[in-house]
Structures are given as C-alpha cells and as structure tokens.
C-alpha cells in the first residue's frame, strides 16, 4: 500500500512497477514528456538506491559495526544527490525549455527555485 499523501503538499501518483509511460512535468496547463529511456534510467538509479537502503536495514538487523553502516549511508546519500541532480537537469531541459509559453516557463522556473531552496538546506 502506498504511503498517504503529505498534508499541504501536492500528491503525485507513482507509476506502477513495469509501467513504461512517459514521465510528465507537473503543470496545471501543459505537460511535456521526458524521453522513456531517461525515465527508465532514473528509475534504475532509484532501484539501486532502494537496494542500498535495504542493505543498510539488513546491516542494522545483523548488528554490523557502525562505521560500516555509516559508509553504506554515505554511499546512498551520494546516490540520492546524483539522482536529484539528474532530475533537475532533466526538468530544465524537458519541462522548462520546452514549456508551452514563456509565461509557463517562468512559472515552472519559479516552482523549481522554490524546491531548490529546500534542496540546499
């Protein structure tokens, strides 16, 4: 069962596993599709991160040494950062640069800047 949506935040439904639909930029007016191969590459990265975090859970359950667990967490954190950077670049290329209008591009850029303010915290 998927987690409940966060109160006060928009809820974006996740694609079902194996669903090869295009990733679409969220917009109330116009949606630009990401290339399917790019979406698949992002999802592959996410599956690897999920595997790393599951390994951390197993390490904690098996009472591994703290430095070993922390190294796995550092690796997962770096992978999440790399995934985020790829998604930011993809959003710039496919959602902002290919927006339906200059006004839509400005709105999408403002939305991205709001997210990036939280990202750098």
ABEGO torsion letter per residue (X at the ends): XBBBBBBGBBBBBBBBBGBABBBBBBBAABBBBBBAAAAAAAAAAAAAAAAAAAAAAAAAAAGBBAAAAAAAAAAAAAAAAAAAAAAAAAAAAAAAAABABAAAAAAAAAAAAAAAAAAAX
